[in-house]
Amino acid sequence: MDRLRLQGGHALHGTVPISGAKNAALPVMAACLLTDKTLSLENIPNLTDIRAMLALLEALGVDCHADLTAHRLHLSARFVKNVTASYDLVRKMRASILVLGPLVARHGKARVSLPGGCAIGVRPVDLHLKGLEALGASITLEDGYICAEAPKGLIGGTVTFPVVTVTGTENILMAAVLARGTTILVNAALEPEIVDLAECLNAMGAKITGHGTFTITIEGVPVLKGTHHAIIPDRIEAGTYALAAMMTHGNLILKGRHLGQLLPSVFATFSQIGAHIDQKEDQVTLSSSMLRACDITTEPFPGYPTDLQAQVMTVLSLAQGSSIIRETIWENRFMHVAELTRMGADISVHGLTAVVRGVSELQGAPVMATDLRASFSLVLAGLMAKGETIINRIYHLDRGYEAVQDKLTACGACIERIPAE
């Protein structure tokens, strides 16, 4: 298992190409199950989570032609031979649950293992199941598997989510496009990744309106066709590299379409912390000369995202003054705090609230990544820490950040990937 070694103290200067969004690519990939035609995708990030989804789709019988170095996929689910998503495949990634809705919608049944993934909190799938039941599916749980059946097809209905759920919205959205009649999703999630999925589905022949609002309306159609679709840039990766520019007092140009629209509240928060931001159509330039304390509460889009909480905490550990971070999405997302305190950060946790008191410097140390976003929070700490930092268990990082070493090295970071002892 590889590790990362960093020597801190180098300001970052240069251009970072922002990869396609993993969280947009995964549901769009699952959407190939809704048609017997070919779905061609561009701007697919080269990540282990993408390869895990490809393995799952291939196990279901999807013909997958992947060139991840060129960020392209061609998916054909003409001959789905299997409607069981096995535990061995699903346990690696929680997003595997996204095959449930498409399988039931097109094939009338599905057997999907309860999912795995980062241990950052309980992520119940009950909202997915209640949504499918509202569309006429029968659901049972057997030996750790979700068994869903709708032998006569799904029927449109109203699905009201009691809390905002991104993957729940995506799953029921995909299921509803082939349901008979009209489906209305109430209290739907607003994330750009859902908008991207809906636009891809509409290009395939679906009739979806209201995506990007709390109420999505889907007029069911009998069949979908294939299409070409380019995945949106990864707003979390963009926000992470923006924080890297701020933390090192450097200057980075982030290249990607409409990043300002994808990160409205994030850039507003970064400006409060001390970032200088210049936004253009296809790029954003960030720099910072001084870091200021800032109180942050994570919220569903368009609020400050939980997926940037760990990274901003690292930046605030070197800011002037004390900051308060409230985590409202996941109940176990402060596991990185112990590793940051090993490096000299002054952070105390009280339930779902963390108090971050800025210190003058961080010290390099051996640390361990606990989940995907926490991994990059430790990279940020290592970029500014005095001395050497070794980050263990970086397989988490490989799930969601493409070519980290190459992108950071090109901008002046002293970072290398080394084999485990």
Backbone torsions as a table, in degrees:
resi	resn	phi	psi	omega
1	MET	NA	123.0	-175.5
2	ASP	-71.7	161.9	175.3
3	ARG	-130.8	167.6	172.8
4	LEU	-114.0	138.2	175.4
5	ARG	-118.7	127.3	-179.2
6	LEU	-125.6	143.6	168.2
7	GLN	-110.9	118.4	-173.0
8	GLY	-79.3	171.5	172.2
9	GLY	99.5	11.9	-178.2
10	HIS	-109.8	119.8	176.4
11	ALA	-68.3	142.7	-179.3
12	LEU	-94.2	130.7	177.3
13	HIS	-139.2	131.7	178.0
14	GLY	145.8	-161.2	-176.7
15	THR	-118.9	134.1	178.5
16	VAL	-117.6	114.4	173.5
17	PRO	-75.2	123.8	-178.5
18	ILE	-83.3	126.3	-177.7
19	SER	-72.8	168.9	173.6
20	GLY	-63.4	153.3	-174.4
21	ALA	-78.2	119.1	175.5
22	LYS	-56.2	-45.0	-175.2
23	ASN	-72.1	-12.4	170.7
24	ALA	-92.7	-37.5	-176.4
25	ALA	-66.2	-40.0	-173.9
26	LEU	-62.8	-49.5	177.0
27	PRO	-65.7	-35.4	178.6
28	VAL	-65.1	-38.0	175.8
29	MET	-61.9	-42.9	178.8
30	ALA	-63.0	-27.9	-178.8
31	ALA	-65.2	-16.5	177.6
32	CYS	-61.3	-23.9	-179.1
33	LEU	-70.0	-11.4	-176.6
34	LEU	-85.2	-6.1	-175.6
35	THR	-143.2	156.2	174.3
36	ASP	-94.6	5.1	177.1
37	LYS	-96.1	172.3	-175.5
38	THR	-86.2	132.7	174.0
39	LEU	-106.2	117.4	-178.5
40	SER	-107.1	127.3	-174.1
41	LEU	-122.8	142.4	176.3
42	GLU	-123.0	164.3	-178.9
43	ASN	62.4	36.8	176.3
44	ILE	-83.6	126.4	179.7
45	PRO	-73.0	147.3	179.4
46	ASN	-89.5	88.7	-172.6
47	LEU	-134.9	159.4	179.2
48	THR	-66.5	-32.7	177.1
49	ASP	-64.7	-36.2	176.6
50	ILE	-65.8	-42.9	178.7
51	ARG	-66.1	-33.4	176.9
52	ALA	-65.8	-41.4	177.8
53	MET	-66.2	-38.6	176.7
54	LEU	-60.8	-42.6	179.0
55	ALA	-62.3	-39.9	178.9
56	LEU	-66.0	-46.0	179.9
57	LEU	-62.4	-40.8	178.4
58	GLU	-63.4	-38.0	178.2
59	ALA	-64.5	-27.8	177.8
60	LEU	-81.3	-12.0	179.3
61	GLY	109.7	6.3	179.4
62	VAL	-73.9	134.9	175.7
63	ASP	-84.3	108.3	-174.0
64	CYS	-109.3	120.0	172.3
65	HIS	-111.6	108.1	-172.9
66	ALA	-117.8	133.9	168.4
67	ASP	-128.5	81.9	-173.6
68	LEU	-71.0	-23.4	175.4
69	THR	-67.4	-28.1	175.3
70	ALA	-98.4	1.4	176.3
71	HIS	62.4	40.3	-179.2
72	ARG	-127.4	147.2	174.6
73	LEU	-137.8	145.3	169.2
74	HIS	-128.4	119.3	-173.5
75	LEU	-121.0	129.3	177.9
76	SER	-130.8	115.4	179.2
77	ALA	-103.3	38.7	-179.1
78	ARG	-62.9	-40.6	-178.5
79	PHE	-119.4	84.0	174.4
80	VAL	-80.4	115.8	-173.8
81	LYS	-98.0	-7.1	-169.2
82	ASN	-154.1	134.8	178.0
83	VAL	-113.2	19.3	178.0
84	THR	-107.9	120.6	173.3
85	ALA	-97.2	108.0	-169.1
86	SER	-74.0	157.5	178.9
87	TYR	-58.7	-41.2	-176.8
88	ASP	-59.6	-29.9	179.0
89	LEU	-90.9	-43.3	-173.9
90	VAL	-71.4	-31.8	-176.1
91	ARG	-62.3	-20.5	-177.3
92	LYS	-77.0	-18.0	-171.4
93	MET	-160.0	123.4	-177.3
94	ARG	-65.3	-27.0	-179.0
95	ALA	-65.9	-9.6	177.5
96	SER	-60.1	-23.1	179.0
97	ILE	-60.4	-16.1	-177.5
98	LEU	-69.5	-11.4	176.6
99	VAL	-81.0	-13.1	-174.9
100	LEU	-61.8	-55.1	-178.1
101	GLY	-59.6	-49.6	179.2
102	PRO	-60.9	-39.0	-179.8
103	LEU	-64.4	-46.1	179.6
104	VAL	-64.8	-40.2	-176.7
105	ALA	-63.6	-43.3	-173.7
106	ARG	-94.6	-32.7	-173.3
107	HIS	-112.3	-4.3	174.4
108	GLY	80.3	-2.3	178.2
109	LYS	-162.8	159.2	177.3
110	ALA	-160.0	149.1	175.2
111	ARG	-133.4	104.8	-170.8
112	VAL	-124.0	128.5	178.2
113	SER	-64.2	146.4	170.9
114	LEU	-59.9	137.7	-167.1
115	PRO	-82.4	168.9	175.3
116	GLY	-119.9	-150.7	179.0
117	GLY	124.7	-160.3	-178.9
118	CYS	-61.9	139.2	-179.7
119	ALA	-89.7	61.8	-177.4
120	ILE	-104.3	6.7	177.9
121	GLY	148.0	167.5	-179.8
122	VAL	-71.3	128.5	177.4
123	ARG	-123.9	81.4	-175.2
124	PRO	-66.2	147.1	178.0
125	VAL	-101.0	9.3	-176.0
126	ASP	-61.7	-31.0	179.3
127	LEU	-68.0	-33.7	174.9
128	HIS	-63.5	-45.6	-175.0
129	LEU	-68.6	-42.3	178.1
130	LYS	-64.4	-34.7	177.0
131	GLY	-65.0	-43.9	178.2
132	LEU	-65.3	-38.6	177.3
133	GLU	-62.3	-36.8	178.3
134	ALA	-64.9	-21.1	177.9
135	LEU	-97.7	9.7	173.0
136	GLY	100.3	3.4	179.1
137	ALA	-81.0	146.8	171.2
138	SER	-98.2	135.7	-173.5
139	ILE	-123.5	132.6	170.2
140	THR	-134.6	155.4	174.7
141	LEU	-112.1	122.7	-177.5
142	GLU	-135.3	117.7	174.2
143	ASP	53.5	40.6	178.2
144	GLY	83.0	9.1	180.0
145	TYR	-116.8	143.5	171.0
146	ILE	-87.9	120.7	178.4
147	CYS	-111.2	113.2	-177.8
148	ALA	-118.1	136.9	179.4
149	GLU	-137.1	139.4	172.1
150	ALA	-149.2	71.2	-171.6
151	PRO	-59.7	-26.8	178.5
152	LYS	-100.0	11.7	179.8
153	GLY	91.7	162.8	178.5
154	LEU	-84.5	153.8	-179.3
155	ILE	-121.9	133.0	-178.5
156	GLY	-57.4	149.4	178.9
157	GLY	-167.5	-176.5	178.6
158	THR	-98.6	127.1	177.7
159	VAL	-117.0	116.7	179.0
160	THR	-108.5	117.3	179.0
161	PHE	-83.7	123.2	180.0
162	PRO	-68.1	-27.3	173.4
163	VAL	-135.3	158.5	-179.7
164	VAL	-68.8	128.6	177.5
165	THR	-135.3	121.8	-177.6
166	VAL	-72.2	-56.7	-178.3
167	THR	-67.5	-31.2	175.5
168	GLY	-62.7	-44.8	176.7
169	THR	-60.6	-43.7	-178.5
170	GLU	-64.2	-43.7	-177.1
171	ASN	-64.1	-47.7	-178.5
172	ILE	-71.6	-33.1	175.1
173	LEU	-58.9	-46.9	-179.9
174	MET	-66.6	-39.0	178.8
175	ALA	-63.5	-37.8	-172.4
176	ALA	-73.4	-22.5	-174.5
177	VAL	-65.3	-24.9	178.0
178	LEU	-105.6	4.3	178.8
179	ALA	-75.2	151.4	176.4
180	ARG	-77.5	126.5	178.2
181	GLY	94.6	-161.5	-173.3
182	THR	-105.1	135.4	174.7
183	THR	-117.4	137.0	176.3
184	ILE	-121.6	124.2	175.8
185	LEU	-99.6	119.1	-177.6
186	VAL	-106.5	138.1	-174.2
187	ASN	62.5	40.4	176.6
188	ALA	-70.6	154.2	176.5
189	ALA	-71.8	152.9	-173.8
190	LEU	-104.2	-1.0	-170.3
191	GLU	-54.0	145.0	177.3
192	PRO	-57.3	-28.6	179.3
193	GLU	-64.9	-32.4	176.5
194	ILE	-71.5	-39.4	176.2
195	VAL	-61.3	-42.4	179.6
196	ASP	-61.9	-43.6	177.8
197	LEU	-61.2	-46.8	-178.9
198	ALA	-62.1	-39.4	179.9
199	GLU	-67.8	-36.0	175.4
200	CYS	-65.6	-45.0	179.1
201	LEU	-61.9	-40.6	177.3
202	ASN	-63.1	-37.0	176.5
203	ALA	-66.5	-22.8	177.2
204	MET	-86.2	-3.2	177.8
205	GLY	111.2	1.9	177.2
206	ALA	-71.5	164.0	178.7
207	LYS	-123.5	87.8	-175.7
208	ILE	-119.2	132.6	173.8
209	THR	-132.5	157.3	176.0
210	GLY	86.5	1.0	178.2
211	HIS	-64.9	136.6	-171.6
212	GLY	96.6	-1.5	173.9
213	THR	-123.0	176.0	-178.7
214	PHE	-74.3	-12.6	-178.6
215	THR	-126.3	116.1	179.9
216	ILE	-111.0	132.2	178.7
217	THR	-112.7	130.9	-179.2
218	ILE	-124.9	119.8	172.3
219	GLU	-93.1	114.9	-176.3
220	GLY	-63.3	145.7	176.4
221	VAL	-124.7	156.8	-176.6
222	PRO	-73.1	-35.6	-178.5
223	VAL	-144.9	158.1	172.6
224	LEU	-116.4	158.0	178.0
225	LYS	-109.2	176.6	174.7
226	GLY	-82.8	170.9	178.2
227	THR	-163.7	171.8	169.6
228	HIS	-106.4	137.8	-177.4
229	HIS	-148.2	135.8	176.3
230	ALA	-103.4	126.1	-178.7
231	ILE	-70.2	142.8	179.2
232	ILE	-68.5	158.9	176.4
233	PRO	-63.9	155.5	-178.0
234	ASP	-81.7	105.4	-177.7
235	ARG	-66.2	-30.2	179.4
236	ILE	-72.1	-40.3	175.4
237	GLU	-62.9	-42.2	179.2
238	ALA	-61.1	-45.7	178.2
239	GLY	-63.1	-34.9	179.9
240	THR	-66.7	-44.9	179.1
241	TYR	-71.6	-28.8	173.1
242	ALA	-61.4	-41.8	177.7
243	LEU	-66.2	-33.3	177.1
244	ALA	-64.2	-39.5	176.8
245	ALA	-63.7	-42.2	-179.3
246	MET	-66.9	-44.6	-174.2
247	MET	-64.3	-37.9	-176.7
248	THR	-92.7	3.3	-176.4
249	HIS	54.8	42.8	178.8
250	GLY	-104.4	-156.9	-179.4
251	ASN	-147.6	113.9	-178.1
252	LEU	-123.1	141.8	171.9
253	ILE	-103.8	119.1	179.6
254	LEU	-99.0	120.0	-176.1
255	LYS	-99.3	121.6	178.6
256	GLY	175.9	151.6	-175.7
257	ARG	-71.9	129.6	168.0
258	HIS	56.0	39.6	-178.3
259	LEU	-63.3	-34.9	179.0
260	GLY	-61.4	-37.1	178.6
261	GLN	-72.2	-27.0	-179.6
262	LEU	-81.7	-18.5	-173.8
263	LEU	-133.0	50.8	-174.2
264	PRO	-62.2	-54.0	-177.8
265	SER	-73.4	-27.6	-179.6
266	VAL	-64.7	-49.4	-179.4
267	PHE	-66.5	-32.3	175.4
268	ALA	-63.5	-41.6	177.4
269	THR	-65.9	-43.0	-179.9
270	PHE	-62.4	-34.6	177.2
271	SER	-64.2	-38.6	177.1
272	GLN	-63.3	-35.3	-179.1
273	ILE	-73.7	-23.6	177.5
274	GLY	132.2	8.9	-178.7
275	ALA	-77.1	144.8	169.6
276	HIS	-103.9	120.3	-170.0
277	ILE	-124.5	129.7	175.8
278	ASP	-122.4	112.4	-175.2
279	GLN	-103.1	134.9	172.7
280	LYS	-129.1	179.2	-174.6
281	GLU	-57.9	-45.3	-172.8
282	ASP	-122.1	16.5	177.5
283	GLN	-161.9	157.4	175.2
284	VAL	-132.9	132.3	177.4
285	THR	-107.1	130.0	-178.3
286	LEU	-128.1	141.5	172.8
287	SER	-150.8	168.4	179.3
288	SER	-160.2	137.9	177.3
289	SER	-108.8	-21.6	-179.0
290	MET	-149.2	140.8	-179.8
291	LEU	-105.6	130.1	179.8
292	ARG	-115.0	149.6	177.8
293	ALA	-62.3	152.9	-178.4
294	CYS	-157.8	136.4	175.3
295	ASP	-89.1	135.5	-173.7
296	ILE	-135.5	137.3	172.8
297	THR	-123.5	124.5	178.3
298	THR	-73.6	141.9	-177.4
299	GLU	-149.8	160.0	171.3
300	PRO	-60.7	159.0	177.8
301	PHE	-55.1	136.6	13.3
302	PRO	-93.6	18.2	177.8
303	GLY	-74.1	-176.1	-178.5
304	TYR	-70.3	127.0	-172.4
305	PRO	-77.7	141.6	175.3
306	THR	-61.3	-27.7	-178.9
307	ASP	-72.3	-4.6	173.7
308	LEU	-116.6	13.0	-178.0
309	GLN	-71.8	-47.6	-178.4
310	ALA	-62.5	-40.0	-177.1
311	GLN	-68.1	-42.9	-179.4
312	VAL	-69.7	-29.0	176.5
313	MET	-61.0	-39.9	178.1
314	THR	-62.2	-44.1	179.4
315	VAL	-63.4	-43.3	-178.7
316	LEU	-68.6	-18.6	177.6
317	SER	-66.4	-17.5	176.8
318	LEU	-111.2	8.9	-179.2
319	ALA	-83.4	159.3	176.9
320	GLN	-78.2	121.9	178.7
321	GLY	101.5	-171.5	-177.9
322	SER	-112.6	139.7	-179.7
323	SER	-120.0	152.4	175.2
324	ILE	-120.1	126.6	178.3
325	ILE	-116.4	124.1	178.1
326	ARG	-110.7	122.4	179.4
327	GLU	-98.9	114.8	-175.8
328	THR	-110.2	-3.0	-174.4
329	ILE	-97.8	-54.5	-178.4
330	TRP	-119.2	141.2	-173.3
331	GLU	-86.1	-4.2	-175.6
332	ASN	-132.6	42.4	-172.4
333	ARG	-109.5	29.0	174.4
334	PHE	-115.6	21.7	-177.1
335	MET	-66.0	-21.2	179.1
336	HIS	-73.9	-15.7	-175.6
337	VAL	-59.8	-42.4	-178.6
338	ALA	-60.9	-37.6	-179.9
339	GLU	-72.0	-38.6	178.3
340	LEU	-66.2	-37.3	178.7
341	THR	-67.4	-28.4	173.4
342	ARG	-61.4	-25.5	-178.8
343	MET	-95.9	5.1	174.8
344	GLY	104.9	1.7	177.7
345	ALA	-69.4	149.1	179.4
346	ASP	-108.5	91.0	-175.4
347	ILE	-132.3	131.7	175.0
348	SER	-123.9	141.2	-175.8
349	VAL	-113.9	132.5	177.4
350	HIS	-129.6	93.9	-177.0
351	GLY	65.8	-118.6	-179.2
352	LEU	-99.4	18.9	179.3
353	THR	-124.4	135.6	176.2
354	ALA	-118.6	134.8	174.7
355	VAL	-104.6	121.2	-176.4
356	VAL	-112.7	114.1	178.0
357	ARG	-102.5	121.2	-175.4
358	GLY	-63.0	138.9	176.7
359	VAL	-116.5	168.1	-175.8
360	SER	-78.1	-30.5	179.6
361	GLU	-159.3	159.5	172.5
362	LEU	-107.5	155.0	-179.7
363	GLN	-112.8	135.0	176.6
364	GLY	-60.5	146.3	-178.1
365	ALA	-163.9	160.4	170.2
366	PRO	-74.9	128.9	-178.1
367	VAL	-135.5	168.9	-176.2
368	MET	-129.6	128.0	177.0
369	ALA	-72.5	136.7	-177.5
370	THR	-107.2	-23.3	176.1
371	ASP	-160.5	-179.9	-172.7
372	LEU	-58.2	-56.8	-174.9
373	ARG	-73.1	-33.0	175.9
374	ALA	-61.3	-30.7	179.2
375	SER	-57.1	-46.0	-177.2
376	PHE	-77.3	-23.0	174.6
377	SER	-62.6	-34.7	178.1
378	LEU	-75.0	-32.8	173.6
379	VAL	-61.9	-44.7	177.9
380	LEU	-59.5	-42.8	178.8
381	ALA	-62.4	-42.4	179.9
382	GLY	-65.4	-28.8	179.3
383	LEU	-65.1	-28.8	-177.4
384	MET	-111.9	-9.8	-176.5
385	ALA	-68.9	149.3	175.7
386	LYS	-77.4	122.3	179.8
387	GLY	93.2	-155.7	-172.2
388	GLU	-101.1	137.4	175.3
389	THR	-120.9	132.6	175.1
390	ILE	-114.3	123.4	-179.9
391	ILE	-108.2	118.9	180.0
392	ASN	-95.9	162.4	178.1
393	ARG	59.9	48.3	-176.9
394	ILE	-81.1	5.7	174.1
395	TYR	-60.4	-27.0	173.6
396	HIS	-60.1	-44.0	-177.9
397	LEU	-61.2	-40.1	-177.6
398	ASP	-66.3	-16.9	179.4
399	ARG	-71.8	-29.4	-169.8
400	GLY	-134.9	-3.8	-179.9
401	TYR	-129.2	120.9	-176.9
402	GLU	-87.8	132.2	171.0
403	ALA	52.9	45.7	-177.7
404	VAL	-56.7	-49.8	-177.3
405	GLN	-60.1	-45.7	-178.1
406	ASP	-63.8	-44.0	-177.2
407	LYS	-66.3	-41.5	-179.1
408	LEU	-73.7	-40.0	179.2
409	THR	-61.3	-39.7	179.9
410	ALA	-62.7	-20.2	-178.8
411	CYS	-104.4	9.0	173.2
412	GLY	105.3	1.9	179.0
413	ALA	-74.1	150.5	174.9
414	CYS	-102.4	93.1	-173.5
415	ILE	-143.4	138.9	176.7
416	GLU	-145.0	151.6	177.7
417	ARG	-95.1	128.4	-177.5
418	ILE	-129.5	151.4	179.0
419	PRO	-72.3	154.2	177.5
420	ALA	-66.9	152.5	178.6
421	GLU	-70.2	NA	NA
